[in-house]
Amino acid sequence: MSELELQETRAAAAQPGPWKSWVEGRDFDGGSNFIQTGSGAERGEDIEMSGATVADQDFMAAARQDIPRLLAEVRRLRALLNQTK
């Protein structure tokens, strides 16, 4: 993965996190499945899904938090490798 690919421009451009997947019957009664973006004052627009499975929706919501953390871990591990050279 190149340094350019490690840039977080897409994550930075997305609505702020955390994102949470809400599934009717699992997380609440009534309404439709959606992804809640942000929280508190950072609350953004909800994302309603069409054609996605519950697993797809859970994955997309978690990716908002997971991708920046994974990129940070790649950078941390690369820094460790560079120290041993």
N, CA, C and O of each residue as an XYZ file, in Angstrom:
340
protein
N       0.857     -1.169      0.000
C       0.000      0.000      0.000
C       0.904      1.233      0.000
O       1.762      1.390      0.868
N       0.697      2.095     -0.981
C       1.548      3.285     -1.093
C       1.133      4.337     -0.073
O       0.050      4.261      0.507
N       2.001      5.312      0.139
C       1.685      6.413      1.054
C       0.465      7.179      0.569
O      -0.339      7.644      1.377
N       0.323      7.311     -0.744
C      -0.843      7.986     -1.308
C      -2.126      7.227     -0.959
O      -3.147      7.831     -0.628
N      -2.060      5.893     -1.039
C      -3.234      5.086     -0.693
C      -3.570      5.164      0.790
O      -4.712      4.922      1.181
N      -2.589      5.499      1.614
C      -2.817      5.611      3.050
C      -3.467      6.932      3.448
O      -3.891      7.089      4.593
N      -3.551      7.873      2.529
C      -4.167      9.154      2.856
C      -5.625      8.945      3.218
O      -6.308      8.100      2.639
N      -6.084      9.709      4.162
C      -7.433      9.539      4.676
C      -8.394     10.574      4.099
O      -9.313     11.012      4.790
N      -8.197     10.967      2.849
C      -9.027     12.034      2.284
C     -10.499     11.633      2.205
O     -11.375     12.453      2.477
N     -10.779     10.390      1.838
C     -12.186      9.963      1.778
C     -12.802      9.947      3.169
O     -13.937     10.388      3.350
N     -12.069      9.448      4.141
C     -12.596      9.423      5.513
C     -12.795     10.837      6.035
O     -13.789     11.119      6.705
N     -11.866     11.720      5.736
C     -11.980     13.101      6.201
C     -13.148     13.820      5.526
O     -13.753     14.710      6.122
N     -13.466     13.444      4.299
C     -14.544     14.093      3.565
C     -15.919     13.554      3.963
O     -16.932     14.214      3.733
N     -15.959     12.381      4.548
C     -17.235     11.782      4.952
C     -17.786     12.500      6.181
O     -17.064     13.216      6.873
N     -19.075     12.296      6.439
C     -19.682     12.872      7.629
C     -18.928     12.358      8.854
O     -18.447     11.225      8.861
N     -18.827     13.194      9.888
C     -18.041     12.795     11.058
C     -18.604     11.550     11.737
O     -19.795     11.253     11.642
N     -17.734     10.842     12.413
C     -18.133      9.661     13.163
C     -18.442     10.026     14.593
O     -18.364     11.200     14.954
N     -18.780      9.092     15.389
C     -18.953      7.690     15.012
C     -20.255      7.473     14.246
O     -21.221      8.223     14.387
N     -20.243      6.417     13.429
C     -21.455      6.001     12.750
C     -21.985      4.780     13.478
O     -21.212      3.962     13.978
N     -23.301      4.658     13.538
C     -23.921      3.499     14.189
C     -25.027      2.956     13.301
O     -25.856      3.700     12.777
N     -25.018      1.655     13.149
C     -26.049      0.968     12.385
C     -27.252      0.712     13.291
O     -27.112      0.155     14.380
N     -28.426      1.120     12.835
C     -29.674      0.875     13.545
C     -30.548     -0.016     12.676
O     -30.857      0.326     11.534
N     -30.942     -1.151     13.220
C     -31.736     -2.129     12.480
C     -33.063     -2.335     13.204
O     -33.111     -2.649     14.394
N     -34.138     -2.146     12.439
C     -35.477     -2.330     12.997
C     -35.629     -3.759     13.510
O     -35.278     -4.717     12.821
N     -36.152     -3.891     14.720
C     -36.340     -5.201     15.330
C     -35.138     -5.677     16.112
O     -35.277     -6.508     17.010
N     -33.967     -5.174     15.795
C     -32.763     -5.518     16.550
C     -32.413     -4.414     17.531
O     -32.129     -4.677     18.700
N     -32.435     -3.170     17.048
C     -31.999     -2.031     17.853
C     -33.152     -1.130     18.295
O     -33.001     -0.357     19.241
N     -34.278     -1.219     17.636
C     -35.448     -0.398     17.960
C     -36.673     -1.007     17.293
O     -36.554     -1.861     16.414
N     -37.844     -0.561     17.717
C     -39.102     -1.037     17.114
C     -39.693      0.058     16.246
O     -39.797      1.206     16.677
N     -40.075     -0.286     15.039
C     -40.705      0.650     14.114
C     -39.698      1.483     13.352
O     -38.608      1.768     13.846
N     -40.070      1.872     12.145
C     -39.192      2.688     11.305
C     -38.472      1.851     10.273
O     -38.948      0.788      9.876
N     -37.330      2.333      9.844
C     -36.555      1.615      8.830
C     -35.101      1.526      9.268
O     -34.665      2.242     10.170
N     -34.365      0.645      8.622
C     -32.936      0.499      8.909
C     -32.191      1.737      8.413
O     -32.507      2.275      7.352
N     -31.203      2.183      9.184
C     -30.421      3.348      8.770
C     -29.090      3.377      9.503
O     -28.890      2.669     10.491
N     -28.180      4.211      9.000
C     -26.907      4.476      9.669
C     -26.981      5.885     10.222
O     -27.220      6.842      9.485
N     -26.775      6.008     11.520
C     -26.725      7.320     12.173
C     -25.290      7.821     12.078
O     -24.356      7.121     12.469
N     -25.116      9.025     11.562
C     -23.773      9.587     11.439
C     -23.542     10.625     12.521
O     -24.422     11.426     12.834
N     -22.356     10.599     13.080
C     -21.994     11.555     14.117
C     -22.790     11.346     15.389
O     -23.605     10.430     15.498
N     -22.528     12.225     16.353
C     -23.275     12.187     17.611
C     -23.228     13.568     18.226
O     -22.315     14.347     17.948
N     -24.192     13.872     19.050
C     -24.244     15.173     19.710
C     -24.252     16.308     18.705
O     -25.001     16.281     17.728
N     -23.410     17.311     18.952
C     -23.330     18.478     18.072
C     -22.795     18.116     16.690
O     -23.021     18.844     15.724
N     -22.088     16.997     16.595
C     -21.503     16.548     15.317
C     -22.467     15.676     14.521
O     -22.076     15.097     13.508
N     -23.712     15.573     14.959
C     -24.684     14.696     14.304
C     -24.934     15.148     12.876
O     -25.248     16.311     12.623
N     -24.791     14.212     11.946
C     -25.027     14.508     10.535
C     -26.350     13.938     10.080
O     -27.222     13.624     10.890
N     -26.487     13.808      8.779
C     -27.695     13.239      8.187
C     -27.654     11.715      8.306
O     -26.599     11.102      8.141
N     -28.799     11.113      8.591
C     -28.884      9.656      8.603
C     -28.763      9.133      7.177
O     -29.158      9.801      6.222
N     -28.217      7.943      7.048
C     -28.080      7.279      5.754
C     -29.060      6.113      5.744
O     -28.945      5.190      6.551
N     -30.014      6.156      4.836
C     -30.972      5.054      4.718
C     -30.491      4.099      3.634
O     -30.003      4.521      2.585
N     -30.633      2.823      3.902
C     -30.123      1.802      2.998
C     -31.237      1.278      2.104
O     -32.397      1.192      2.509
N     -30.865      0.935      0.901
C     -31.786      0.289     -0.019
C     -31.015     -0.827     -0.717
O     -30.018     -0.572     -1.393
N     -31.467     -2.029     -0.556
C     -30.825     -3.156     -1.223
C     -29.654     -3.750     -0.468
O     -29.017     -4.683     -0.957
N     -29.356     -3.233      0.713
C     -28.242     -3.757      1.505
C     -28.761     -4.752      2.530
O     -29.880     -4.622      3.027
N     -27.949     -5.735      2.838
C     -28.290     -6.644      3.926
C     -27.931     -5.963      5.247
O     -27.237     -4.947      5.264
N     -28.406     -6.528      6.339
C     -28.050     -6.003      7.662
C     -26.532     -6.075      7.844
O     -25.923     -5.150      8.382
N     -25.933     -7.163      7.399
C     -24.474     -7.299      7.509
C     -23.759     -6.214      6.702
O     -22.755     -5.668      7.160
N     -24.264     -5.898      5.510
C     -23.678     -4.818      4.700
C     -23.762     -3.498      5.453
O     -22.783     -2.756      5.529
N     -24.931     -3.210      6.006
C     -25.127     -1.947      6.719
C     -24.223     -1.865      7.943
O     -23.614     -0.823      8.189
N     -24.124     -2.944      8.714
C     -23.245     -2.951      9.888
C     -21.793     -2.717      9.480
O     -21.061     -1.986     10.147
N     -21.384     -3.349      8.374
C     -20.016     -3.190      7.878
C     -19.741     -1.739      7.483
O     -18.707     -1.181      7.848
N     -20.664     -1.130      6.739
C     -20.471      0.261      6.293
C     -20.405      1.219      7.474
O     -19.579      2.132      7.490
N     -21.263      1.016      8.453
C     -21.252      1.890      9.626
C     -19.940      1.732     10.396
O     -19.346      2.726     10.814
N     -19.490      0.501     10.584
C     -18.249      0.255     11.322
C     -17.025      0.767     10.571
O     -16.043      1.175     11.192
N     -17.075      0.749      9.236
C     -15.928      1.188      8.439
C     -15.546      2.633      8.734
O     -14.371      2.989      8.640
N     -16.517      3.471      9.091
C     -16.224      4.889      9.392
C     -15.244      5.012     10.547
O     -14.410      5.918     10.561
N     -15.337      4.114     11.507
C     -14.410      4.104     12.636
C     -13.192      3.225     12.344
O     -12.070      3.569     12.717
N     -13.415      2.095     11.680
C     -12.357      1.105     11.494
C     -11.264      1.545     10.531
O     -10.084      1.325     10.802
N     -11.632      2.160      9.415
C     -10.632      2.507      8.393
C      -9.586      3.486      8.926
O      -8.395      3.221      8.763
N      -9.964      4.606      9.556
C      -8.931      5.495     10.101
C      -8.034      4.800     11.134
O      -6.833      5.066     11.191
N      -8.619      3.908     11.950
C      -7.813      3.176     12.935
C      -6.849      2.220     12.251
O      -5.697      2.106     12.670
N      -7.295      1.532     11.209
C      -6.426      0.622     10.474
C      -5.283      1.371      9.789
O      -4.141      0.913      9.805
N      -5.589      2.515      9.193
C      -4.535      3.313      8.557
C      -3.513      3.791      9.581
O      -2.312      3.790      9.310
N      -3.982      4.196     10.750
C      -3.063      4.617     11.819
C      -2.182      3.454     12.261
O      -0.998      3.642     12.540
N      -2.752      2.261     12.326
C      -1.961      1.085     12.718
C      -0.919      0.742     11.656
O       0.206      0.376     11.999
N      -1.267      0.850     10.383
C      -0.286      0.617      9.315
C       0.872      1.602      9.447
O       2.036      1.215      9.346
N       0.551      2.875      9.674
C       1.609      3.882      9.847
C       2.478      3.574     11.062
O       3.699      3.710     10.999
N       1.855      3.158     12.175
C       2.601      2.829     13.386
C       3.549      1.657     13.135
O       4.713      1.701     13.534
N       3.051      0.613     12.476
C       3.881     -0.546     12.196
C       5.005     -0.221     11.218
O       6.115     -0.734     11.356
N       4.721      0.630     10.227
C       5.781      1.053      9.305
C       6.853      1.831     10.043
O       8.041      1.665      9.766
N       6.457      2.666     10.964
C       7.423      3.441     11.750
C       8.308      2.507     12.566
O       9.514      2.730     12.667
N       7.725      1.469     13.148
C       8.513      0.480     13.891
C       9.494     -0.230     12.972
O      10.655     -0.428     13.333
N       9.041     -0.607     11.803
C       9.936     -1.283     10.840
C      11.089     -0.366     10.428
O      12.230     -0.809     10.300
N      10.784      0.891     10.225
C      11.832      1.855      9.826
C      12.845      2.068     10.933
O      14.005      2.366     10.648
N      12.440      1.924     12.191
C      13.365      2.082     13.320
C      14.372      0.935     13.380
O      15.489      1.114     13.865
N      13.983     -0.239     12.890
C      14.851     -1.411     12.966
C      15.798     -1.524     11.787
O      16.657     -2.406     11.761
N      15.650     -0.637     10.807
C      16.531     -0.692      9.615
C      17.848     -0.038      9.883
O      18.705      0.008      9.000
